[in-house]
Amino acid sequence: MKVLGLESSCDETGIAILDVESGEMHQRLYSQIECHREYGGVVPELASRDHVAKAAPMIMDVLEEVGGVNELDGIVYTRGPGLMGALMVGACIARSLAWALDKPVLGVHHMEGHLLAPMLSDEKPEFPFIALLVSGGHTMLVDVQALGQYKILGESLDDAVGEAFDKTAKLLGLPYPGGPELASLATTVSSTDLRFPRPMVDRPGLDFSFSGLKTFALNTIHKYSPLSDQNRAEIALAFEQAVVDTLQIKCKRALKQTGYSRLVVAGGVGANQSLRKQLKLMTEKVGARVYFPALEYCTDNGAMIAYAGGLRMAAGLHDVDVTDVLPRWSLEDLPGLV
């Protein structure tokens, strides 16, 4: 069974064709970073227009690799969450193509795609596990009992961790996207005496909050202004250490609460090397194991949508009627598979 997956939730156009049985993958990915860099963040209207321009040629390229449209058994696309206009582009292309080819079509949850991205690696985690989903728009801990059986244990009450990285980077004068730039800057110093707060770790529960950490960074920047290169690097390191410690503490707490021995980390922030290192150390100490997607599957991509949608389509699911895109959509609302 071969499925075409389309990802267009924000500022990456991802196209992939997956053979569900063999695992053979053909994909293309286009990032709009240069388009949005001069504005310091994603401009929704520009994102939508770029998806319109790039998606069709990318689909033609990947279809040529597999022998054409007649090889397809179904089409899946990101239904949500994400930017309304960007989601609509992918949905309209997928539905139109499915109608023209008389193929089944299915809308996929973007975060389920991220959650299952580690399954694209050779070493796949078994159910059940805890998933830490960390991206520019989401930060949450999820109890994953089986495919489609998700319970959110905790989430950010304000900024997502990726958003906090980007905003703090902007305060430091770093270019967009700021998260990777801040992490890179932090590696230029080995240590710092600065200590940022670890928000909400001194109270029970698994929720997060990062807006106060961003404000603390702003106040620190004002305190040391004008900033030297050393100041900027130490602030970046102190901020990153606070985020990593906070995520580590909450993950350890979630593993203890559930009794699980497997932790999956996915989303763009999952590429952060300091986070990967600290979570590996933590899980080894508590007798658990951590799984990460390949770096190419941390950011938004069509492969994860093709995989998540392919599993559901192989189980017999598809959209019967035309469905709305869902800019807001809880993982807990997804149907489980028996």
N, C-alpha and C positions, 0 to 999 in steps of 0.2 A: 504494500500500500504506500503510494507516494503522495505527500501533501505539500502544497505550496503555502508557506507562512509569510505574512506581511506584518511588520512592526512599524508603527508610525505614531506612537503615543506622544512624542515630544520632538527632539531635535536630531534623531537618527532615523534614517530610512533603512530598514533591514529587510532583506528578501532571502528566503531559504527554501530549498526543496529537500525534504527528508524522506528516505525510504524507511518506514517504521520498522519493518522486519529486519533489514540488514544493518540499519544505522548509517547508511551512506548519506552524506550531507553535501549539498552544493549551495553556496551562499554568496551574497554580496552585502556590503555595508557602506553607507555613506553618512558621514558626520557633517552637521551644519555649523561646526564650531566657528569657522572663519566668517560665516554669514552673521553670526550673533556677537562676535567678539567686540566689535566697535560699540555695541550697546551695553556691554557688561553683563548680559544675561539673555535668555531666550525671549524673542519677540514672537508671540503666538501667530500673528498673521503671516510673518515671513516664514515661519516654520511650515505652516500649511502650504504656502505657495511652493516652497522648495520640495515638499513631498510630491506635489502634483507634477513637478518638472522631472524629478529623478526616478520615481517608482516604476513607471512603465518601461523605460529603457533597461533598468536593472532586472525587471521580471523577464524581459526578452533575452537578456544575456544568460540568465540562469536556466531558462527553459531550453535554450540551445544546447546547454551542456548535458541535459538528460534526454534529449530527443524530441522535444516539442510538447505542446499542450495535451496531446493524446495520451501522454504518459501519466498525467495527473489523475488521482482518484478523489481528491478533495482539496478544498481551500480553506485556510484558517487565517484569522487576522486578529489584531489587538482591538478588543471592544472597549476596554477601559482598564484601570483609570488612566487619565492623561488629559491633554489639552483637547477641548471639544473639536476645534477645527482640524487639528492634526489627526485625531481619531476618525473623523468623518471622511477624510481623504482615503485612508486605508480601507475603511468599511465599504465605501462606494466602489473602489476598485475591486475588492474581493467579491462583493456581491454581484457586480456586473459581470465579472469574469466567470463566476460560478453559474450565473443565469445563462450566459452565452454558450457555455460548454455543457450545461445540464449536469453539473457536479454538485455534491453537497458542500455546504459552507458552514462555518462555525466561528462565533466570536469567542476569543480567549481572554482570560484575565491576565493582565500584564505582570502582576506580582506572582501569580502562579508560574508564569514563565521563568521569572528570576529564581523562584524557590526550587524549581526543577532543573535549573541550569547545571548544577554539579552532576546530574545524571548523564550529561553529555561527555563526561570524562570516563576513563577506563575503570576507575575505582568508584563505584556508585554506592551511596549510603542506602542502607535498608531502612524501611519504616519500622517503628516510629522514630522521629527525631525532632529536635528543636531547631527551628530556622530563625536566624537573625537576618532580617532583610534591611539593608542599609543603602539608601540611595539619596538622590537630590530631593525626592518628594516624599519618601517614606522611611520611617524607622520603626520596626516592630519585631517582637518576639512571638513566634507562632508555634503552637503544639501541632505537629504534623503527624497524625495517626495513620493516614493512608492517603492515596490520591483523592483530592477533593474533600477530605475530612480535616478541616482546619479550625483551630481555636486560637484567637488572638489573646496572648497572655499579658502583653504590655505594648504600648506604643508611645510615640512622642506626643506630648501635650501641646507642643508649639512647633518650633523649627525641626525639620528633619535633619539628621546629622550631616548629610551632604550639603544641604542648604546652609547650615552653620559654617561648614568648611569654606564654601564659596563666599559667604558674606564676610567672614573674618579675613580671608585672602584679599578681598576687595579693600578692606580697611587698611591692609598692609601695602596696598598699591600694586598687587600682583594681577596679571592679566587673567581674563576669563578663558577657560573654566578654572576657577581658583583652587579647587581642592587638590588636584595633583601638583599644582605649583607650590602650594603651602607645604605639602608633604616633602617635596623636593628641597625647599628652602630649609626645612627642619633638619635635614640630613647634613647640613653644612656646619652644624655645631654638635659636639658630643654630649653636652650636658648644659643645664641651666639651673640657677637658683630660684628662678621664678616658679611659683606654684599656683596653678589655676584651680578653682573648685571642681569637685566631682559631683555634678548636680544629681540630687535625689537618691544618692547611694546610702544616706543615713536614715532612710525611712523604708518600711516594708513595701513590697510590691515590685513590679517589673516595668512600670512606666518610665518614660524618659522626658527630659526637658533640656533644651540646648540654647534657648534664647538668652538666658542669663549668662551663660558662658560667653556668648558673643558680646554681650554688654561688658563683661569683665575684661575681655580682650580690648574693647574700645577704650575703657578707662586706663588700662595699662599703656596703650599706645599714647594716649594724651599725657600720661605721667612722664614718659621718656622722650616725648617729642622735643626737638626734631630727632627722628630715629636714626641711629647709626646702622650699618649693615649687621653688626653683632646684635643690636637690640631687636631688629626685625627677625633674625634667625632664631633668637632665643624665645621670642613671643610665639613664633610658629611652632617651635618644639614644645613649649609649655602647653599650648592649646591642643596640639595633637596628643600629647601624653594624657591630658585630662579626658579627652574623648575616648581614647583607647582604654584607659583604666575604667571609665564608666561603663563602656560596652562589655568589657571583660567581667566586671563585677556582676552585671545583670545577667550575662550568659551563664556564669557559674551558679547564680541563684536559680535560674530557670532549670538547669540540669538537675540540681539538688531537689527542686520542688517536684519535678516530674519523675525523677528516677531514671531518666534516659541516659544513654551513654554515647549518643551521637549528636553532633552539632553541625548544622549546615549554615554557611555564611554566604550571602549572595547580594547582588546589587553593586552599583558603581564603587561605593566605599569599600566593598570587599576586596578591591585591588590594592588597598593601602598595605604596604609591606610591614609597617609597625604593628598594625592590627593583626595581620596574619601571624606574625611571630609571637605576639603575646597570647593569642588564643590557642596556638599550638602548645605553648608552655603550660597554660592553664589547664587545658584538657588532659595533657599528659599527667599532670599532678593529681587530677581527680579520677583518673582511670577511664577517661572518655576519649573520643576521637573527633577531630574537626575536619570538615570537607569544604573545599572551596571550588568554585568553577574555574576553568582556565581563564586567564586574564582577558582573552578575546570575548568571553561570554559574561564578563562582569557588567559591562555597559549594555545598553539596550541593543538587541540584535534579533534578526529574524529566526535564527536557529532555535532559540529558546521557545519562541511562539510556535514554530513548526513542531517542536517536540511535545510541548504541552497539549497543543491542539490535536496532534497526531494520536496521542494516547487516548484522548477523549473520542475522537472520531473512530478509532479502531474498536472502541467499546460500543459503537453504535449511536453516538450522540451527534446531532447536527441541528442547525437552526431550521425550524419548520416555517416560521414566518419571518418577515423583515423585522429586525430588532433594533432598538435605539442603541447608540453608543452610550457609555456610562462613564463620564469624567470622574465620578465618585462611585466606587464599587467595592464593597467589603469582601475580603476573602471568605468570610464565614457564610456568605450568601451563595457560594458555589455548590452545585450538587455533587455529592460523592459518587464514586463508582463502586458497585458491588463486586 
